[in-house]
Amino acid sequence: MKKTIVTTLLFFILVGGLLVVLKLNGEQSYEKQKSFDGQQIQILEIDNESWNIVLENIDSEELKINIKGNKQKKQSDPVEIKEDGQKISVFQRDKEVGILKNISIGEKGTIHIAIPKNSVKLIAIRNSYGDLRINHLATEVMTISSESGSTIMKGLAANKGELISKDGEINILDSSLEELLISATNGDSYITNVSSTKTKITSSSGEVVLKEIDEEKSLLIETGSGDITISYKNNPQSLKLSASSDSADITVDLKGLNKKDVSGNSMSGTIGESSNKLELVSKAGIINVK
């Protein structure tokens, strides 16, 4: 009992000491705003260490960057914005000093960028530890490389979307792309009401769920230890299907499917002229298609 009380007291002393250090170090609010002629900007590049990022459409001619967060008194500008011709680059770096280096309490800040319609053609994001929120954007190419943190995209219209995630949940909703490529190491991927002519999703660990999808020209999903779930809006009319899983747990409930080959670990079949392709591979997960 006494040991528990002592441990609790030590914990509160440590927390109190850290708060005192924060106060002495002089944490202060940080804000920054910039605007650009949206029609002159073709490329948006974001290199982010730990802050959250929000991108969304705006009914304006200007591309607006609004940054809010906190920084230490002795820390230099944590977010740098550069304009180089038709390219805007945003760099966020953590530069805490002394005992606070590598210590994070709460959210540090948010980089909010509002983008006019039919302006930026390429959006490239390299993210280390922040969360990404993308709302109702239209662009030609979007590429995201994320070490950690969740990614939510809603209402994205793009020719090509490429997302590489090492650790974090992925959610894509109500979007339209010509080509969608996702490569995930750890974390689940949820795709809802997304149309794409070509989709390829690879995942080492984590389930992959596609709901309310249309029949696609090419859909390939490959997972290591995660389950795969596919749910169509309407029953496919022209499909070539192949599914394999080492777990030998495959369920396909599609009307008109002419099964060609069924074994313990695999299944293949066709619907109609089989002009579209669905290929599912899981080493240890359950596969369910309906």
Contacts in CASP RR format, 6 or more apart in sequence:
PFRMAT RR
TARGET T0000
AUTHOR 0000-0000-0000
METHOD contacts of the structure
MODEL  1
MKKTIVTTLLFFILVGGLLVVLKLNGEQSYEKQKSFDGQQIQILEIDNES
WNIVLENIDSEELKINIKGNKQKKQSDPVEIKEDGQKISVFQRDKEVGIL
KNISIGEKGTIHIAIPKNSVKLIAIRNSYGDLRINHLATEVMTISSESGS
TIMKGLAANKGELISKDGEINILDSSLEELLISATNGDSYITNVSSTKTK
ITSSSGEVVLKEIDEEKSLLIETGSGDITISYKNNPQSLKLSASSDSADI
TVDLKGLNKKDVSGNSMSGTIGESSNKLELVSKAGIINVK
18 103 0 8 1.000
18 105 0 8 1.000
21 99 0 8 1.000
21 100 0 8 1.000
22 100 0 8 1.000
22 105 0 8 1.000
25 72 0 8 1.000
25 73 0 8 1.000
25 74 0 8 1.000
25 97 0 8 1.000
25 100 0 8 1.000
26 72 0 8 1.000
26 73 0 8 1.000
27 70 0 8 1.000
27 71 0 8 1.000
27 72 0 8 1.000
27 73 0 8 1.000
28 70 0 8 1.000
28 71 0 8 1.000
28 72 0 8 1.000
28 73 0 8 1.000
29 68 0 8 1.000
29 69 0 8 1.000
29 70 0 8 1.000
30 67 0 8 1.000
30 68 0 8 1.000
30 69 0 8 1.000
30 70 0 8 1.000
30 71 0 8 1.000
30 78 0 8 1.000
30 79 0 8 1.000
30 109 0 8 1.000
31 67 0 8 1.000
31 68 0 8 1.000
31 69 0 8 1.000
32 65 0 8 1.000
32 66 0 8 1.000
32 67 0 8 1.000
32 77 0 8 1.000
32 79 0 8 1.000
32 81 0 8 1.000
33 64 0 8 1.000
33 65 0 8 1.000
33 66 0 8 1.000
33 67 0 8 1.000
34 64 0 8 1.000
34 65 0 8 1.000
34 81 0 8 1.000
35 62 0 8 1.000
35 63 0 8 1.000
35 64 0 8 1.000
35 65 0 8 1.000
36 62 0 8 1.000
36 63 0 8 1.000
36 65 0 8 1.000
36 83 0 8 1.000
36 88 0 8 1.000
37 61 0 8 1.000
37 62 0 8 1.000
37 63 0 8 1.000
38 61 0 8 1.000
38 62 0 8 1.000
38 63 0 8 1.000
38 115 0 8 1.000
38 116 0 8 1.000
38 119 0 8 1.000
38 120 0 8 1.000
39 61 0 8 1.000
39 116 0 8 1.000
39 119 0 8 1.000
40 85 0 8 1.000
40 86 0 8 1.000
41 63 0 8 1.000
41 86 0 8 1.000
41 87 0 8 1.000
41 88 0 8 1.000
41 119 0 8 1.000
41 120 0 8 1.000
42 86 0 8 1.000
42 87 0 8 1.000
42 120 0 8 1.000
42 121 0 8 1.000
42 122 0 8 1.000
43 86 0 8 1.000
43 87 0 8 1.000
43 88 0 8 1.000
43 120 0 8 1.000
43 121 0 8 1.000
43 122 0 8 1.000
43 123 0 8 1.000
43 124 0 8 1.000
44 63 0 8 1.000
44 87 0 8 1.000
44 88 0 8 1.000
44 90 0 8 1.000
44 113 0 8 1.000
44 115 0 8 1.000
44 120 0 8 1.000
44 122 0 8 1.000
44 123 0 8 1.000
44 124 0 8 1.000
45 87 0 8 1.000
45 88 0 8 1.000
45 89 0 8 1.000
45 90 0 8 1.000
45 124 0 8 1.000
45 125 0 8 1.000
46 53 0 8 1.000
46 89 0 8 1.000
46 90 0 8 1.000
46 92 0 8 1.000
46 111 0 8 1.000
46 113 0 8 1.000
46 123 0 8 1.000
46 124 0 8 1.000
46 125 0 8 1.000
46 126 0 8 1.000
46 127 0 8 1.000
47 89 0 8 1.000
47 90 0 8 1.000
47 91 0 8 1.000
47 92 0 8 1.000
47 126 0 8 1.000
48 90 0 8 1.000
48 92 0 8 1.000
48 111 0 8 1.000
48 125 0 8 1.000
48 126 0 8 1.000
48 127 0 8 1.000
48 128 0 8 1.000
48 130 0 8 1.000
49 92 0 8 1.000
49 93 0 8 1.000
49 94 0 8 1.000
49 128 0 8 1.000
49 129 0 8 1.000
50 92 0 8 1.000
50 94 0 8 1.000
50 104 0 8 1.000
50 108 0 8 1.000
50 128 0 8 1.000
50 129 0 8 1.000
50 130 0 8 1.000
51 69 0 8 1.000
51 78 0 8 1.000
51 79 0 8 1.000
51 92 0 8 1.000
51 107 0 8 1.000
51 108 0 8 1.000
51 109 0 8 1.000
51 110 0 8 1.000
51 111 0 8 1.000
51 130 0 8 1.000
52 107 0 8 1.000
52 109 0 8 1.000
52 110 0 8 1.000
52 111 0 8 1.000
52 130 0 8 1.000
52 131 0 8 1.000
52 132 0 8 1.000
52 133 0 8 1.000
53 110 0 8 1.000
53 111 0 8 1.000
53 113 0 8 1.000
53 125 0 8 1.000
53 127 0 8 1.000
53 130 0 8 1.000
53 131 0 8 1.000
53 132 0 8 1.000
53 133 0 8 1.000
54 110 0 8 1.000
54 111 0 8 1.000
54 112 0 8 1.000
54 113 0 8 1.000
54 133 0 8 1.000
54 134 0 8 1.000
54 135 0 8 1.000
55 113 0 8 1.000
55 115 0 8 1.000
55 123 0 8 1.000
55 132 0 8 1.000
55 133 0 8 1.000
55 134 0 8 1.000
55 135 0 8 1.000
55 137 0 8 1.000
56 112 0 8 1.000
56 113 0 8 1.000
56 114 0 8 1.000
56 115 0 8 1.000
56 133 0 8 1.000
56 134 0 8 1.000
56 135 0 8 1.000
56 136 0 8 1.000
56 137 0 8 1.000
57 114 0 8 1.000
57 115 0 8 1.000
57 116 0 8 1.000
57 117 0 8 1.000
57 135 0 8 1.000
57 136 0 8 1.000
57 137 0 8 1.000
57 138 0 8 1.000
58 64 0 8 1.000
58 114 0 8 1.000
58 115 0 8 1.000
58 116 0 8 1.000
59 116 0 8 1.000
59 117 0 8 1.000
60 114 0 8 1.000
60 116 0 8 1.000
61 116 0 8 1.000
62 116 0 8 1.000
63 88 0 8 1.000
63 113 0 8 1.000
63 114 0 8 1.000
63 115 0 8 1.000
63 116 0 8 1.000
63 119 0 8 1.000
63 120 0 8 1.000
64 113 0 8 1.000
64 114 0 8 1.000
65 81 0 8 1.000
65 88 0 8 1.000
65 90 0 8 1.000
65 111 0 8 1.000
65 112 0 8 1.000
65 113 0 8 1.000
66 112 0 8 1.000
66 113 0 8 1.000
66 114 0 8 1.000
67 79 0 8 1.000
67 109 0 8 1.000
67 110 0 8 1.000
67 111 0 8 1.000
67 112 0 8 1.000
68 109 0 8 1.000
68 110 0 8 1.000
68 112 0 8 1.000
69 107 0 8 1.000
69 108 0 8 1.000
69 109 0 8 1.000
69 110 0 8 1.000
70 108 0 8 1.000
70 109 0 8 1.000
71 78 0 8 1.000
71 108 0 8 1.000
72 96 0 8 1.000
72 97 0 8 1.000
72 100 0 8 1.000
74 97 0 8 1.000
75 95 0 8 1.000
75 96 0 8 1.000
75 97 0 8 1.000
76 95 0 8 1.000
78 92 0 8 1.000
78 93 0 8 1.000
78 94 0 8 1.000
78 95 0 8 1.000
78 108 0 8 1.000
79 90 0 8 1.000
79 91 0 8 1.000
79 92 0 8 1.000
79 111 0 8 1.000
80 90 0 8 1.000
80 91 0 8 1.000
80 92 0 8 1.000
80 93 0 8 1.000
81 88 0 8 1.000
81 89 0 8 1.000
81 90 0 8 1.000
81 91 0 8 1.000
82 88 0 8 1.000
82 89 0 8 1.000
82 90 0 8 1.000
82 91 0 8 1.000
83 89 0 8 1.000
90 111 0 8 1.000
90 113 0 8 1.000
92 111 0 8 1.000
94 104 0 8 1.000
94 108 0 8 1.000
96 102 0 8 1.000
96 103 0 8 1.000
115 137 0 8 1.000
115 139 0 8 1.000
117 138 0 8 1.000
118 138 0 8 1.000
120 139 0 8 1.000
121 139 0 8 1.000
121 140 0 8 1.000
121 141 0 8 1.000
122 139 0 8 1.000
122 140 0 8 1.000
122 141 0 8 1.000
122 142 0 8 1.000
122 143 0 8 1.000
123 137 0 8 1.000
123 139 0 8 1.000
123 141 0 8 1.000
123 142 0 8 1.000
123 143 0 8 1.000
124 142 0 8 1.000
124 143 0 8 1.000
125 132 0 8 1.000
125 142 0 8 1.000
125 143 0 8 1.000
125 144 0 8 1.000
125 145 0 8 1.000
125 146 0 8 1.000
126 145 0 8 1.000
127 144 0 8 1.000
127 145 0 8 1.000
127 146 0 8 1.000
127 147 0 8 1.000
127 149 0 8 1.000
128 146 0 8 1.000
128 147 0 8 1.000
128 148 0 8 1.000
129 147 0 8 1.000
129 148 0 8 1.000
129 149 0 8 1.000
130 146 0 8 1.000
130 148 0 8 1.000
130 149 0 8 1.000
131 149 0 8 1.000
131 150 0 8 1.000
131 151 0 8 1.000
131 152 0 8 1.000
132 144 0 8 1.000
132 146 0 8 1.000
132 149 0 8 1.000
132 150 0 8 1.000
132 151 0 8 1.000
132 152 0 8 1.000
132 153 0 8 1.000
133 152 0 8 1.000
134 142 0 8 1.000
134 151 0 8 1.000
134 152 0 8 1.000
134 153 0 8 1.000
134 154 0 8 1.000
134 156 0 8 1.000
135 154 0 8 1.000
135 155 0 8 1.000
136 154 0 8 1.000
136 155 0 8 1.000
136 156 0 8 1.000
137 155 0 8 1.000
137 156 0 8 1.000
137 157 0 8 1.000
137 158 0 8 1.000
138 156 0 8 1.000
138 157 0 8 1.000
138 158 0 8 1.000
139 157 0 8 1.000
139 158 0 8 1.000
140 158 0 8 1.000
140 159 0 8 1.000
140 160 0 8 1.000
141 158 0 8 1.000
141 159 0 8 1.000
141 160 0 8 1.000
141 161 0 8 1.000
141 162 0 8 1.000
142 156 0 8 1.000
142 158 0 8 1.000
142 160 0 8 1.000
142 161 0 8 1.000
142 162 0 8 1.000
143 161 0 8 1.000
143 162 0 8 1.000
143 163 0 8 1.000
144 151 0 8 1.000
144 162 0 8 1.000
144 163 0 8 1.000
144 164 0 8 1.000
144 165 0 8 1.000
145 164 0 8 1.000
146 163 0 8 1.000
146 164 0 8 1.000
146 165 0 8 1.000
146 166 0 8 1.000
146 168 0 8 1.000
147 166 0 8 1.000
147 167 0 8 1.000
148 166 0 8 1.000
148 167 0 8 1.000
148 168 0 8 1.000
149 165 0 8 1.000
149 167 0 8 1.000
149 168 0 8 1.000
149 169 0 8 1.000
150 168 0 8 1.000
150 169 0 8 1.000
150 170 0 8 1.000
150 171 0 8 1.000
151 163 0 8 1.000
151 165 0 8 1.000
151 168 0 8 1.000
151 169 0 8 1.000
151 170 0 8 1.000
151 171 0 8 1.000
152 171 0 8 1.000
152 172 0 8 1.000
152 173 0 8 1.000
153 171 0 8 1.000
153 172 0 8 1.000
153 173 0 8 1.000
153 175 0 8 1.000
154 172 0 8 1.000
154 173 0 8 1.000
154 174 0 8 1.000
154 175 0 8 1.000
155 173 0 8 1.000
155 174 0 8 1.000
155 175 0 8 1.000
155 176 0 8 1.000
156 172 0 8 1.000
156 175 0 8 1.000
156 176 0 8 1.000
156 177 0 8 1.000
157 175 0 8 1.000
157 176 0 8 1.000
157 177 0 8 1.000
158 175 0 8 1.000
158 176 0 8 1.000
158 177 0 8 1.000
158 178 0 8 1.000
159 177 0 8 1.000
159 178 0 8 1.000
159 179 0 8 1.000
160 177 0 8 1.000
160 178 0 8 1.000
160 179 0 8 1.000
160 180 0 8 1.000
160 181 0 8 1.000
161 177 0 8 1.000
161 179 0 8 1.000
161 180 0 8 1.000
161 181 0 8 1.000
162 181 0 8 1.000
162 182 0 8 1.000
163 170 0 8 1.000
163 181 0 8 1.000
163 182 0 8 1.000
163 183 0 8 1.000
163 184 0 8 1.000
164 182 0 8 1.000
164 183 0 8 1.000
164 184 0 8 1.000
165 182 0 8 1.000
165 183 0 8 1.000
165 184 0 8 1.000
165 185 0 8 1.000
165 187 0 8 1.000
166 184 0 8 1.000
166 185 0 8 1.000
166 186 0 8 1.000
167 185 0 8 1.000
167 186 0 8 1.000
167 187 0 8 1.000
168 184 0 8 1.000
168 186 0 8 1.000
168 187 0 8 1.000
169 187 0 8 1.000
169 188 0 8 1.000
169 189 0 8 1.000
169 190 0 8 1.000
170 182 0 8 1.000
170 184 0 8 1.000
170 187 0 8 1.000
170 188 0 8 1.000
170 189 0 8 1.000
170 190 0 8 1.000
171 190 0 8 1.000
171 192 0 8 1.000
172 180 0 8 1.000
172 190 0 8 1.000
172 191 0 8 1.000
172 192 0 8 1.000
172 194 0 8 1.000
173 192 0 8 1.000
173 193 0 8 1.000
173 194 0 8 1.000
174 192 0 8 1.000
174 193 0 8 1.000
174 194 0 8 1.000
175 193 0 8 1.000
175 194 0 8 1.000
175 195 0 8 1.000
176 194 0 8 1.000
176 195 0 8 1.000
176 196 0 8 1.000
177 194 0 8 1.000
177 195 0 8 1.000
177 196 0 8 1.000
178 196 0 8 1.000
178 197 0 8 1.000
178 198 0 8 1.000
179 196 0 8 1.000
179 197 0 8 1.000
179 198 0 8 1.000
179 199 0 8 1.000
180 194 0 8 1.000
180 196 0 8 1.000
180 198 0 8 1.000
180 199 0 8 1.000
180 200 0 8 1.000
180 201 0 8 1.000
181 199 0 8 1.000
181 200 0 8 1.000
181 201 0 8 1.000
182 189 0 8 1.000
182 200 0 8 1.000
182 201 0 8 1.000
182 202 0 8 1.000
182 203 0 8 1.000
183 201 0 8 1.000
183 202 0 8 1.000
183 203 0 8 1.000
184 201 0 8 1.000
184 202 0 8 1.000
184 203 0 8 1.000
184 204 0 8 1.000
184 206 0 8 1.000
185 203 0 8 1.000
185 204 0 8 1.000
185 205 0 8 1.000
186 204 0 8 1.000
186 205 0 8 1.000
186 206 0 8 1.000
187 203 0 8 1.000
187 205 0 8 1.000
187 206 0 8 1.000
188 206 0 8 1.000
188 207 0 8 1.000
188 208 0 8 1.000
188 209 0 8 1.000
189 201 0 8 1.000
189 203 0 8 1.000
189 206 0 8 1.000
189 207 0 8 1.000
189 208 0 8 1.000
189 209 0 8 1.000
190 209 0 8 1.000
190 211 0 8 1.000
191 199 0 8 1.000
191 201 0 8 1.000
191 208 0 8 1.000
191 209 0 8 1.000
191 210 0 8 1.000
191 211 0 8 1.000
191 213 0 8 1.000
192 210 0 8 1.000
192 211 0 8 1.000
192 212 0 8 1.000
193 211 0 8 1.000
193 212 0 8 1.000
193 213 0 8 1.000
193 233 0 8 1.000
194 210 0 8 1.000
194 213 0 8 1.000
195 213 0 8 1.000
195 214 0 8 1.000
195 216 0 8 1.000
196 216 0 8 1.000
197 216 0 8 1.000
197 217 0 8 1.000
197 218 0 8 1.000
198 216 0 8 1.000
198 217 0 8 1.000
198 218 0 8 1.000
198 219 0 8 1.000
199 216 0 8 1.000
199 218 0 8 1.000
199 219 0 8 1.000
199 220 0 8 1.000
199 221 0 8 1.000
200 218 0 8 1.000
200 220 0 8 1.000
200 221 0 8 1.000
201 208 0 8 1.000
201 220 0 8 1.000
201 221 0 8 1.000
201 222 0 8 1.000
202 221 0 8 1.000
202 222 0 8 1.000
202 223 0 8 1.000
203 221 0 8 1.000
203 222 0 8 1.000
203 223 0 8 1.000
203 224 0 8 1.000
203 226 0 8 1.000
204 223 0 8 1.000
204 224 0 8 1.000
204 225 0 8 1.000
205 224 0 8 1.000
205 225 0 8 1.000
205 226 0 8 1.000
206 223 0 8 1.000
206 224 0 8 1.000
206 225 0 8 1.000
206 226 0 8 1.000
206 227 0 8 1.000
207 223 0 8 1.000
207 226 0 8 1.000
207 227 0 8 1.000
207 228 0 8 1.000
207 229 0 8 1.000
208 221 0 8 1.000
208 223 0 8 1.000
208 226 0 8 1.000
208 227 0 8 1.000
208 228 0 8 1.000
208 229 0 8 1.000
209 228 0 8 1.000
209 229 0 8 1.000
210 219 0 8 1.000
210 221 0 8 1.000
210 229 0 8 1.000
210 230 0 8 1.000
210 231 0 8 1.000
211 229 0 8 1.000
211 231 0 8 1.000
212 231 0 8 1.000
212 233 0 8 1.000
213 230 0 8 1.000
213 231 0 8 1.000
213 232 0 8 1.000
213 233 0 8 1.000
214 232 0 8 1.000
214 233 0 8 1.000
214 234 0 8 1.000
215 232 0 8 1.000
215 234 0 8 1.000
215 236 0 8 1.000
215 237 0 8 1.000
215 238 0 8 1.000
215 239 0 8 1.000
215 276 0 8 1.000
216 276 0 8 1.000
216 278 0 8 1.000
217 275 0 8 1.000
217 276 0 8 1.000
217 277 0 8 1.000
218 276 0 8 1.000
218 277 0 8 1.000
219 230 0 8 1.000
219 276 0 8 1.000
219 277 0 8 1.000
219 278 0 8 1.000
219 279 0 8 1.000
220 277 0 8 1.000
220 279 0 8 1.000
220 280 0 8 1.000
221 228 0 8 1.000
221 230 0 8 1.000
221 279 0 8 1.000
221 280 0 8 1.000
221 281 0 8 1.000
222 280 0 8 1.000
222 281 0 8 1.000
222 282 0 8 1.000
223 281 0 8 1.000
223 282 0 8 1.000
223 283 0 8 1.000
223 285 0 8 1.000
224 282 0 8 1.000
224 283 0 8 1.000
224 284 0 8 1.000
224 285 0 8 1.000
225 283 0 8 1.000
225 284 0 8 1.000
225 285 0 8 1.000
226 282 0 8 1.000
226 284 0 8 1.000
226 285 0 8 1.000
227 282 0 8 1.000
227 285 0 8 1.000
227 286 0 8 1.000
227 287 0 8 1.000
227 288 0 8 1.000
228 280 0 8 1.000
228 282 0 8 1.000
228 285 0 8 1.000
228 286 0 8 1.000
228 287 0 8 1.000
228 288 0 8 1.000
229 288 0 8 1.000
229 289 0 8 1.000
230 278 0 8 1.000
230 280 0 8 1.000
230 288 0 8 1.000
230 289 0 8 1.000
230 290 0 8 1.000
231 290 0 8 1.000
232 254 0 8 1.000
232 290 0 8 1.000
235 254 0 8 1.000
235 255 0 8 1.000
235 256 0 8 1.000
235 271 0 8 1.000
236 254 0 8 1.000
236 271 0 8 1.000
236 276 0 8 1.000
236 278 0 8 1.000
237 271 0 8 1.000
237 272 0 8 1.000
238 271 0 8 1.000
238 272 0 8 1.000
238 273 0 8 1.000
238 274 0 8 1.000
238 275 0 8 1.000
238 276 0 8 1.000
239 254 0 8 1.000
239 257 0 8 1.000
239 270 0 8 1.000
239 271 0 8 1.000
239 272 0 8 1.000
239 274 0 8 1.000
239 276 0 8 1.000
239 277 0 8 1.000
239 278 0 8 1.000
240 268 0 8 1.000
240 269 0 8 1.000
240 270 0 8 1.000
240 274 0 8 1.000
240 275 0 8 1.000
240 276 0 8 1.000
240 277 0 8 1.000
240 278 0 8 1.000
241 252 0 8 1.000
241 254 0 8 1.000
241 257 0 8 1.000
241 267 0 8 1.000
241 268 0 8 1.000
241 269 0 8 1.000
241 270 0 8 1.000
241 271 0 8 1.000
241 278 0 8 1.000
241 279 0 8 1.000
241 289 0 8 1.000
242 266 0 8 1.000
242 267 0 8 1.000
242 268 0 8 1.000
242 269 0 8 1.000
242 278 0 8 1.000
242 279 0 8 1.000
242 280 0 8 1.000
243 250 0 8 1.000
243 252 0 8 1.000
243 266 0 8 1.000
243 267 0 8 1.000
243 268 0 8 1.000
243 278 0 8 1.000
243 279 0 8 1.000
243 280 0 8 1.000
243 281 0 8 1.000
243 287 0 8 1.000
243 289 0 8 1.000
244 250 0 8 1.000
244 265 0 8 1.000
244 266 0 8 1.000
244 267 0 8 1.000
244 280 0 8 1.000
244 281 0 8 1.000
244 282 0 8 1.000
245 265 0 8 1.000
245 266 0 8 1.000
245 280 0 8 1.000
245 281 0 8 1.000
245 282 0 8 1.000
245 283 0 8 1.000
245 284 0 8 1.000
245 285 0 8 1.000
245 286 0 8 1.000
245 287 0 8 1.000
246 265 0 8 1.000
246 282 0 8 1.000
246 283 0 8 1.000
246 284 0 8 1.000
246 285 0 8 1.000
247 265 0 8 1.000
247 282 0 8 1.000
247 284 0 8 1.000
247 285 0 8 1.000
247 286 0 8 1.000
248 264 0 8 1.000
248 265 0 8 1.000
249 285 0 8 1.000
249 286 0 8 1.000
249 287 0 8 1.000
250 265 0 8 1.000
250 266 0 8 1.000
250 267 0 8 1.000
250 286 0 8 1.000
250 287 0 8 1.000
250 288 0 8 1.000
251 286 0 8 1.000
251 287 0 8 1.000
251 288 0 8 1.000
251 289 0 8 1.000
251 290 0 8 1.000
252 267 0 8 1.000
252 287 0 8 1.000
252 288 0 8 1.000
252 289 0 8 1.000
252 290 0 8 1.000
253 289 0 8 1.000
253 290 0 8 1.000
254 271 0 8 1.000
254 289 0 8 1.000
254 290 0 8 1.000
256 271 0 8 1.000
256 272 0 8 1.000
257 269 0 8 1.000
257 270 0 8 1.000
257 271 0 8 1.000
258 269 0 8 1.000
258 270 0 8 1.000
258 271 0 8 1.000
258 272 0 8 1.000
259 267 0 8 1.000
259 268 0 8 1.000
259 269 0 8 1.000
260 268 0 8 1.000
260 269 0 8 1.000
260 270 0 8 1.000
261 267 0 8 1.000
261 268 0 8 1.000
261 269 0 8 1.000
262 268 0 8 1.000
278 289 0 8 1.000
280 287 0 8 1.000
280 289 0 8 1.000
END
